[in-house]
Amino acid sequence: MKKNAPGLPDRPTAPEDGPASSATSAAATDLGLPGLDDLLRLAGEGDQASFSAFYDATAPWVYGLASSIFTSEADADEATVLTYVRVWDAAPHERFDDDSVRARHRSVLCWLEVLAHDTMTRLLREDSLPEYGMGLLPDGAGAAEGGHRQPTSVLSVLTPAQFEALDLAWAGGRTYRQVAEELGIAVPTVKSRLRDAVQRVSTRYQEKFLGRSSEDDPVLHRAVTPEIAARTGTTRNFTLNLSQDLENGLAKEWADLVALDAVADPEREELDRFLSRQGPEFTTMWRARIEGARRTITWAFRGLAHEPPSELLDELLHRLPAQDVGMGLVDGLGPSESPDHGETRKRPVKKWMLVVAGLLILVLGAWTIVRLIVGPDIVSAVDRAEDSFTTRQVSLTDGGSMQGHISKEHDLAYVTFAGMPSPGEGKVFQLWLFPTDGSAPHSLGTHTLEDLEDPVTFRGVEGFRELVVTLEPEGGSETPTSASLGNVDLVHQVTQGPIYGGHPNSTPTPSEEGAEG
């Protein structure tokens, strides 16, 4: 059984979102190693070595999404493989021209996640893909049960009702009508919640990556009151059917539902007919809104990542046509050959370079994973450990909560955070491990609010009794200088039974120890 933290990242996010990413990206540039856009371009030229490296670097995000959508592991595996088959077929036609390496990296991951979500929702609803056939899923067991995830810090800007609807639509692969049926609420209400959720998270994305700051809540600008409706002669509320919504001027809002793949095919076709009657200005705006919403949602749900089974890559490569086994990757990294050399000189060099290509595939695959994911081995090892358990959720003094995920057998742990407030100007969160022998605490480093959207991992659980969070000046402190905001007991904390495949800690609590004495 797969063990996942409840709604929080199984693996840290893409590197540009983390504090260590700048140095890592700079090192990658200095080494001249290809980025995701380069790997995809080389894959588009038929280079399976580059494609394998691209898969190694990105598969956890695709497989994590599949695991959240499908209830059957076999269906999730097949959906992941089919996604990458589509990636292989689409790679020759895709180019990413963003100005910076980080921007191109985000664009590639967004493109991949959008393609993956489209693939998986089609399989979930129809068990078919255009040009690939029907009856593709081995089990066809349907959707995974929703409602068990909690919002990450990014999604904590949403109301619980908005998050519930958005999570079912994106991470659950439901249409908006399926969301309404599952939650037992009105269809117009679900449309509004999905639109408002996308817009609120979009504001957060724009603040982080585009430098746009706004104190206004976009949801509060909706003209939905009866007074405004009477004055304008139209209502801004969604209705039960698409045609009435379009008549009421809500076409733009439907772009958010389309971005979520939450619209069934018949309504998509009706929207296409509507767009064909609009001018180029409206069509451009519509497409831009969909693109912006997709960038936002793929970023907000990046924490769904989970390690795929090791045999999936072999299965995927077996389905690809025979192609160049890796010369594009080697040629792209190595010095160009002199045009004076004839064909007779090229052939022996190519044969020798096949050996180099094989070694490079292994090195590059391992390096790419380390470059893109800081500490995923710890998260994955804890989640898969037989003795893995999740602690109770600890509420922090200034708001927010944290939760420990621990494997004493492997002596590893990670902590996840949700709903954290800003630490305030000139302040950062600092995490401390307090040793069981009562000696001075060990710092786990300083963390911004964005940093805590990802798990904080550490080794050596056996030697520590608790993890404590404090607020410290920027740059951190040698020892804690403020009161604890909260702590996770690493010794006595006990869960209420197995959580997501984990096991309760059998260590007695202090009260139980006293009772036994």
C-alpha positions as CSV (number, residue, x, y, z in Angstrom):
1,M,0.0,0.0,0.0
2,K,1.3,3.5,-0.9
3,K,1.9,5.8,2.1
4,N,1.4,9.5,1.4
5,A,1.4,12.5,3.7
6,P,-2.2,13.7,3.8
7,G,-2.2,16.3,1.0
8,L,1.3,17.5,1.5
9,P,4.3,17.0,-0.8
10,D,5.9,13.6,-0.9
11,R,8.8,15.2,-2.5
12,P,10.1,18.8,-2.6
13,T,9.1,20.9,-5.4
14,A,10.9,22.0,-8.6
15,P,14.3,23.6,-7.8
16,E,13.4,27.2,-8.6
17,D,11.0,27.2,-5.7
18,G,13.6,26.4,-3.1
19,P,16.4,28.4,-1.5
20,A,19.1,25.9,-2.6
21,S,18.0,26.1,-6.2
22,S,20.1,29.1,-7.3
23,A,23.4,27.6,-6.4
24,T,22.3,24.3,-7.9
25,S,21.2,25.8,-11.1
26,A,24.4,27.8,-11.4
27,A,26.4,24.7,-10.9
28,A,24.4,23.0,-13.6
29,T,25.1,25.8,-16.0
30,D,28.8,25.8,-15.2
31,L,28.9,22.1,-15.9
32,G,27.1,22.6,-19.3
33,L,24.5,20.0,-18.5
34,P,21.2,20.2,-20.3
35,G,18.0,21.5,-18.7
36,L,14.6,19.9,-19.1
37,D,14.0,21.9,-22.3
38,D,17.2,20.6,-23.8
39,L,16.4,17.0,-22.8
40,L,13.0,17.3,-24.4
41,R,14.4,18.8,-27.5
42,L,16.9,16.0,-27.9
43,A,14.2,13.4,-27.2
44,G,12.3,15.0,-30.0
45,E,15.2,14.2,-32.3
46,G,14.8,10.5,-31.3
47,D,17.4,10.4,-28.5
48,Q,16.2,7.8,-26.0
49,A,19.0,8.6,-23.6
50,S,17.8,12.2,-23.3
51,F,14.2,10.9,-23.0
52,S,15.2,8.6,-20.2
53,A,16.9,11.4,-18.3
54,F,13.8,13.6,-18.8
55,Y,11.7,10.8,-17.4
56,D,14.0,10.3,-14.4
57,A,13.8,14.0,-13.6
58,T,10.1,14.4,-14.0
59,A,8.3,11.1,-13.4
60,P,7.6,11.6,-9.7
61,W,5.3,14.5,-10.5
62,V,3.5,12.6,-13.2
63,Y,3.2,9.4,-11.2
64,G,2.1,11.4,-8.1
65,L,-0.8,12.9,-10.1
66,A,-1.7,9.4,-11.4
67,S,-1.7,8.0,-7.9
68,S,-4.1,10.8,-6.7
69,I,-6.5,10.2,-9.6
70,F,-6.7,6.4,-10.0
71,T,-7.7,4.0,-7.2
72,S,-5.8,1.1,-8.9
73,E,-2.0,1.1,-8.8
74,A,-2.0,-0.8,-12.2
75,D,-4.2,1.9,-13.7
76,A,-1.9,4.6,-12.3
77,D,1.2,2.9,-13.7
78,E,-0.4,2.6,-17.2
79,A,-1.6,6.2,-17.1
80,T,2.0,7.3,-16.3
81,V,3.4,5.2,-19.2
82,L,0.8,6.5,-21.7
83,T,1.6,10.1,-20.6
84,Y,5.2,9.7,-21.5
85,V,4.3,7.9,-24.8
86,R,2.4,11.1,-25.6
87,V,5.4,13.2,-24.5
88,W,7.7,11.2,-26.9
89,D,5.3,11.8,-29.8
90,A,4.8,15.5,-29.0
91,A,8.5,16.3,-28.2
92,P,9.5,17.1,-31.9
93,H,6.9,19.8,-32.0
94,E,7.6,21.5,-28.6
95,R,10.0,24.4,-28.0
96,F,10.3,26.6,-25.0
97,D,11.7,30.1,-25.5
98,D,11.5,31.7,-22.1
99,D,14.2,34.2,-21.3
100,S,15.7,32.4,-18.2
101,V,16.6,28.8,-17.4
102,R,14.2,28.8,-14.5
103,A,11.4,30.2,-16.6
104,R,11.9,27.4,-19.2
105,H,12.1,24.9,-16.4
106,R,8.7,26.0,-15.1
107,S,7.3,26.1,-18.6
108,V,8.4,22.5,-19.3
109,L,6.9,21.2,-16.0
110,C,3.7,23.0,-16.6
111,W,3.4,21.6,-20.1
112,L,4.1,18.1,-18.9
113,E,1.6,18.3,-16.0
114,V,-1.1,19.7,-18.3
115,L,-0.5,16.9,-20.8
116,A,-0.5,14.3,-17.9
117,H,-3.7,15.7,-16.5
118,D,-5.4,15.7,-19.9
119,T,-4.2,12.1,-20.5
120,M,-5.4,10.9,-17.1
121,T,-8.8,12.5,-17.1
122,R,-9.5,11.1,-20.6
123,L,-8.5,7.6,-19.4
124,L,-10.6,8.0,-16.2
125,R,-13.7,9.1,-18.0
126,E,-13.6,7.2,-21.3
127,D,-10.7,4.7,-21.0
128,S,-9.5,5.9,-24.4
129,L,-7.1,8.3,-26.0
130,P,-7.2,9.8,-29.5
131,E,-4.8,7.9,-31.8
132,Y,-4.0,5.3,-29.0
133,G,-7.2,3.3,-28.9
134,M,-9.8,2.3,-26.3
135,G,-9.8,-0.1,-23.3
136,L,-6.3,1.0,-22.3
137,L,-6.4,0.7,-18.5
138,P,-5.6,-2.8,-17.1
139,D,-8.1,-2.6,-14.2
140,G,-10.4,0.2,-15.1
141,A,-11.1,0.5,-11.4
142,G,-12.2,4.2,-11.5
143,A,-11.2,7.2,-9.5
144,A,-9.5,7.2,-6.1
145,E,-11.5,8.4,-3.2
146,G,-11.2,12.1,-2.6
147,G,-11.4,14.3,0.4
148,H,-8.4,13.0,2.4
149,R,-5.9,15.7,1.5
150,Q,-5.2,18.9,3.4
151,P,-4.1,22.1,1.7
152,T,-0.5,23.0,1.5
153,S,0.7,26.5,2.4
154,V,0.1,27.7,-1.2
155,L,-3.5,26.4,-1.2
156,S,-4.2,27.7,2.3
157,V,-5.4,31.0,0.8
158,L,-8.6,29.1,-0.2
159,T,-11.6,28.6,2.0
160,P,-12.1,24.9,3.0
161,A,-15.0,24.7,0.5
162,Q,-13.0,26.1,-2.3
163,F,-10.1,23.8,-1.6
164,E,-12.4,20.8,-1.4
165,A,-13.8,21.5,-4.8
166,L,-10.5,22.4,-6.5
167,D,-8.8,19.3,-5.0
168,L,-11.5,17.0,-6.4
169,A,-11.4,18.7,-9.8
170,W,-7.6,18.7,-10.3
171,A,-6.1,16.0,-8.0
172,G,-9.2,13.9,-8.4
173,G,-9.8,14.3,-12.1
174,R,-13.5,15.1,-11.7
175,T,-15.6,17.3,-13.9
176,Y,-17.4,20.1,-12.2
177,R,-20.7,18.2,-12.4
178,Q,-19.0,15.2,-10.7
179,V,-17.7,17.4,-8.0
180,A,-21.2,18.8,-7.4
181,E,-22.6,15.3,-7.2
182,E,-19.9,14.0,-4.9
183,L,-20.1,16.9,-2.5
184,G,-23.9,17.1,-2.7
185,I,-24.1,20.8,-3.6
186,A,-25.5,22.8,-6.5
187,V,-23.8,22.9,-9.9
188,P,-23.7,26.7,-10.0
189,T,-22.1,26.8,-6.5
190,V,-19.3,24.4,-7.7
191,K,-18.6,26.5,-10.8
192,S,-18.2,29.6,-8.6
193,R,-16.0,27.8,-6.1
194,L,-13.7,26.5,-8.8
195,R,-13.4,29.9,-10.5
196,D,-12.8,31.7,-7.2
197,A,-10.2,29.1,-6.1
198,V,-8.2,29.4,-9.4
199,Q,-8.3,33.2,-9.2
200,R,-7.1,33.3,-5.6
201,V,-4.2,31.0,-6.2
202,S,-3.4,32.9,-9.4
203,T,-2.9,36.0,-7.3
204,R,-0.4,34.1,-5.1
205,Y,1.4,32.9,-8.2
206,Q,1.7,36.3,-9.7
207,E,3.1,37.7,-6.5
208,K,5.7,35.0,-6.3
209,F,6.9,34.8,-9.9
210,L,5.8,38.0,-11.6
211,G,6.3,40.5,-8.8
212,R,2.7,41.7,-9.0
213,S,1.3,42.5,-5.5
214,S,-2.4,43.2,-4.8
215,E,-4.1,43.5,-1.5
216,D,-7.5,43.1,-3.1
217,D,-9.2,39.7,-3.1
218,P,-10.3,39.0,-6.7
219,V,-13.4,37.2,-5.4
220,L,-14.7,40.3,-3.8
221,H,-14.9,42.0,-7.2
222,R,-17.7,39.7,-8.4
223,A,-20.9,41.5,-9.3
224,V,-23.1,38.9,-7.7
225,T,-25.5,40.8,-5.4
226,P,-29.1,41.2,-6.3
227,E,-28.7,45.0,-6.2
228,I,-25.9,45.0,-8.8
229,A,-27.8,42.5,-10.9
230,A,-30.9,44.6,-10.9
231,R,-28.9,47.7,-11.8
232,T,-26.9,46.1,-14.7
233,G,-29.7,44.0,-16.0
234,T,-27.6,40.8,-15.9
235,T,-26.5,38.4,-13.2
236,R,-22.9,37.4,-12.7
237,N,-23.9,34.2,-11.0
238,F,-23.4,30.9,-12.7
239,T,-26.5,28.9,-13.7
240,L,-27.2,25.3,-14.4
241,N,-26.3,25.3,-18.0
242,L,-23.5,26.6,-20.2
243,S,-25.7,28.4,-22.7
244,Q,-27.2,30.6,-20.1
245,D,-23.8,31.4,-18.6
246,L,-22.5,32.5,-21.9
247,E,-25.6,34.7,-22.4
248,N,-24.9,36.2,-18.9
249,G,-21.4,37.2,-19.9
250,L,-19.6,34.5,-18.0
251,A,-17.5,33.2,-20.9
252,K,-14.2,34.3,-19.4
253,E,-15.0,32.5,-16.1
254,W,-15.4,29.3,-18.0
255,A,-11.8,29.5,-19.0
256,D,-10.9,28.5,-15.4
257,L,-13.0,25.4,-15.6
258,V,-11.5,24.4,-19.0
259,A,-8.0,24.9,-17.5
260,L,-8.9,22.3,-14.8
261,D,-10.1,19.8,-17.4
262,A,-13.3,20.0,-15.4
263,V,-15.6,20.3,-18.5
264,A,-17.0,17.3,-20.3
265,D,-16.5,17.0,-24.1
266,P,-20.0,18.2,-25.2
267,E,-19.6,21.4,-23.4
268,R,-16.0,21.8,-24.7
269,E,-17.4,21.6,-28.2
270,E,-20.1,24.2,-27.4
271,L,-17.4,26.5,-26.1
272,D,-15.3,26.0,-29.2
273,R,-18.3,27.0,-31.3
274,F,-18.8,30.0,-29.2
275,L,-15.2,31.0,-29.5
276,S,-15.3,30.7,-33.3
277,R,-17.9,33.4,-33.3
278,Q,-15.8,35.8,-31.2
279,G,-13.1,38.2,-32.4
280,P,-9.4,37.7,-32.1
281,E,-9.1,39.9,-29.1
282,F,-11.5,37.8,-27.0
283,T,-9.9,34.6,-28.2
284,T,-6.4,35.8,-27.3
285,M,-7.7,36.8,-23.8
286,W,-9.4,33.5,-23.4
287,R,-6.3,31.5,-24.2
288,A,-4.1,33.7,-22.0
289,R,-6.5,33.1,-19.1
290,I,-6.4,29.3,-19.6
291,E,-2.6,29.4,-19.8
292,G,-2.3,31.5,-16.7
293,A,-4.7,29.2,-14.8
294,R,-2.8,26.1,-15.8
295,R,0.6,27.5,-14.7
296,T,-1.0,28.4,-11.4
297,I,-2.6,25.0,-10.8
298,T,0.3,22.9,-11.8
299,W,2.5,25.0,-9.5
300,A,0.0,24.8,-6.6
301,F,-0.4,21.0,-6.8
302,R,3.3,20.2,-7.4
303,G,3.4,18.5,-4.0
304,L,1.5,15.5,-5.3
305,A,4.9,14.0,-6.4
306,H,5.6,10.4,-5.6
307,E,8.3,7.9,-6.7
308,P,7.1,5.6,-9.5
309,P,7.9,1.9,-9.6
310,S,11.4,1.3,-10.9
311,E,10.2,-1.0,-13.7
312,L,8.0,1.7,-15.4
313,L,10.9,3.2,-17.4
314,D,11.8,-0.2,-18.9
315,E,8.1,-0.7,-19.8
316,L,8.0,2.7,-21.4
317,L,11.2,2.3,-23.4
318,H,9.9,-1.1,-24.8
319,R,6.9,0.8,-26.3
320,L,9.0,3.3,-28.2
321,P,10.2,2.8,-31.7
322,A,13.9,1.9,-32.3
323,Q,15.8,5.1,-32.2
324,D,19.2,6.7,-31.5
325,V,20.2,5.3,-28.1
326,G,21.9,8.4,-27.0
327,M,24.2,10.1,-29.5
328,G,22.2,13.3,-29.5
329,L,22.9,13.7,-25.8
330,V,26.6,12.9,-26.2
331,D,27.0,15.0,-29.3
332,G,25.2,17.9,-27.6
333,L,27.5,17.9,-24.7
334,G,30.8,17.0,-26.5
335,P,32.9,19.1,-28.9
336,S,31.6,19.4,-32.4
337,E,33.4,17.2,-35.0
338,S,35.6,18.9,-37.6
339,P,33.9,19.2,-41.0
340,D,37.2,18.0,-42.5
341,H,36.7,14.5,-41.1
342,G,35.1,12.2,-43.6
343,E,32.5,9.6,-43.0
344,T,35.1,6.9,-42.4
345,R,36.5,8.8,-39.4
346,K,33.0,9.4,-37.9
347,R,31.9,5.7,-37.7
348,P,34.6,4.4,-35.3
349,V,34.2,7.5,-33.1
350,K,30.5,6.9,-32.9
351,K,31.1,3.3,-31.8
352,W,33.4,4.4,-29.1
353,M,31.0,7.0,-28.0
354,L,28.3,4.5,-27.5
355,V,30.1,3.3,-24.4
356,V,30.4,6.9,-23.2
357,A,26.7,7.3,-23.9
358,G,25.8,4.4,-21.7
359,L,27.8,5.7,-18.8
360,L,26.5,9.2,-19.3
361,I,22.9,8.0,-19.2
362,L,23.5,6.6,-15.7
363,V,25.5,9.6,-14.5
364,L,23.1,12.2,-15.9
365,G,20.0,10.4,-14.6
366,A,21.4,10.3,-11.1
367,W,22.7,13.8,-11.3
368,T,19.4,15.2,-12.6
369,I,17.4,13.7,-9.8
370,V,19.8,15.1,-7.2
371,R,19.7,18.5,-9.0
372,L,16.0,18.7,-9.2
373,I,15.0,17.1,-5.9
374,V,16.8,17.9,-2.7
375,G,16.1,15.1,-0.2
376,P,13.5,13.0,-2.0
377,D,15.3,9.8,-0.9
378,I,14.4,10.6,2.7
379,V,10.8,11.3,2.0
380,S,10.4,8.3,-0.2
381,A,12.2,6.0,2.3
382,V,10.1,7.2,5.2
383,D,6.8,6.8,3.2
384,R,7.7,3.2,2.1
385,A,9.2,2.0,5.4
386,E,7.2,-0.7,7.1
387,D,7.4,1.1,10.4
388,S,6.5,4.5,8.9
389,F,4.0,6.5,11.0
390,T,2.6,10.0,10.9
391,T,2.4,12.0,14.2
392,R,-0.6,14.0,15.3
393,Q,-1.0,17.4,13.7
394,V,0.5,20.0,16.0
395,S,-1.1,23.5,16.0
396,L,1.5,26.3,16.3
397,T,1.1,29.4,18.5
398,D,1.0,32.0,15.8
399,G,-1.2,29.9,13.4
400,G,-0.6,27.0,11.1
401,S,0.3,23.5,11.9
402,M,3.0,20.9,11.4
403,Q,3.2,17.1,11.3
404,G,6.0,14.6,11.6
405,H,6.5,11.6,9.4
406,I,9.0,9.1,10.9
407,S,10.7,5.8,10.3
408,K,12.8,4.7,13.3
409,E,13.9,1.6,11.5
410,H,15.7,3.8,8.9
411,D,16.5,6.6,11.4
412,L,14.9,9.1,9.0
413,A,12.1,11.7,9.3
414,Y,10.5,14.7,7.6
415,V,8.1,17.4,8.8
416,T,5.3,19.0,6.7
417,F,3.6,22.3,7.3
418,A,0.2,23.7,6.5
419,G,-1.5,27.1,6.8
420,M,1.6,28.8,8.0
421,P,1.5,32.6,8.5
422,S,4.2,35.0,7.4
423,P,7.1,35.1,9.9
424,G,7.1,38.9,9.6
425,E,9.6,41.4,8.3
426,G,13.2,40.6,9.2
427,K,12.2,37.2,10.6
428,V,12.5,33.6,9.5
429,F,11.4,30.3,10.8
430,Q,14.2,28.2,12.3
431,L,13.9,24.5,13.1
432,W,15.7,22.8,16.0
433,L,16.3,19.2,17.0
434,F,16.7,18.7,20.7
435,P,18.9,15.7,21.7
436,T,17.7,13.1,24.1
437,D,20.7,13.6,26.3
438,G,19.7,17.2,27.0
439,S,22.7,18.8,25.2
440,A,22.4,22.0,23.0
441,P,19.9,21.9,20.2
442,H,21.0,21.3,16.6
443,S,19.7,23.7,14.0
444,L,17.9,22.4,10.8
445,G,18.4,25.8,9.2
446,T,16.3,28.8,8.6
447,H,13.2,28.7,6.4
448,T,11.0,31.3,4.7
449,L,7.2,30.8,4.3
450,E,7.8,29.4,0.8
451,D,10.4,27.0,2.0
452,L,7.9,25.4,4.4
453,E,5.7,24.5,1.5
454,D,8.1,21.6,1.0
455,P,9.0,18.8,3.5
456,V,11.9,19.5,5.9
457,T,14.0,16.3,6.0
458,F,16.6,15.1,8.5
459,R,18.5,12.0,9.6
460,G,19.4,10.6,13.0
461,V,15.9,10.5,14.6
462,E,17.1,8.1,17.3
463,G,19.3,10.8,18.9
464,F,16.6,13.5,19.4
465,R,13.6,13.8,21.5
466,E,11.7,16.6,19.7
467,L,11.7,19.1,16.9
468,V,10.9,22.7,17.8
469,V,10.1,25.7,15.6
470,T,11.0,29.3,16.6
471,L,11.1,32.7,15.0
472,E,14.6,34.1,14.6
473,P,16.2,37.1,12.9
474,E,17.1,36.7,9.2
475,G,20.4,34.7,9.0
476,G,19.4,32.5,11.9
477,S,20.6,32.2,15.5
478,E,23.2,30.0,17.2
479,T,20.6,28.9,19.7
480,P,16.9,29.6,20.0
481,T,16.2,33.3,21.0
482,S,12.4,33.2,21.1
483,A,9.7,31.0,22.6
484,S,8.8,27.8,20.8
485,L,5.9,28.1,18.3
486,G,5.3,24.4,18.7
487,N,7.1,21.0,18.8
488,V,6.8,17.5,17.4
489,D,7.6,14.8,20.0
490,L,9.9,12.4,18.2
491,V,9.9,9.8,21.0
492,H,6.4,9.5,22.6
493,Q,4.1,10.8,19.9
494,V,1.5,8.2,19.0
495,T,-0.9,8.1,16.0
496,Q,-4.5,6.9,16.3
497,G,-3.8,3.8,14.2
498,P,-2.2,3.4,10.8
499,I,-2.3,6.5,8.6
500,Y,-1.9,6.1,4.8
501,G,-0.3,2.8,5.2
502,G,1.9,3.8,8.1
503,H,2.0,2.2,11.5
504,P,1.5,3.7,15.0
505,N,4.5,4.3,17.1
506,S,4.5,1.7,19.9
507,T,6.6,3.9,22.2
508,P,4.4,4.7,25.3
509,T,3.6,8.3,26.1
510,P,4.9,9.8,29.3
511,S,1.4,9.3,30.9
512,E,1.4,5.7,30.0
513,E,4.9,5.2,31.4
514,G,3.7,6.7,34.7
515,A,0.7,4.4,34.7
516,E,2.9,1.4,34.2
517,G,5.1,2.4,37.1
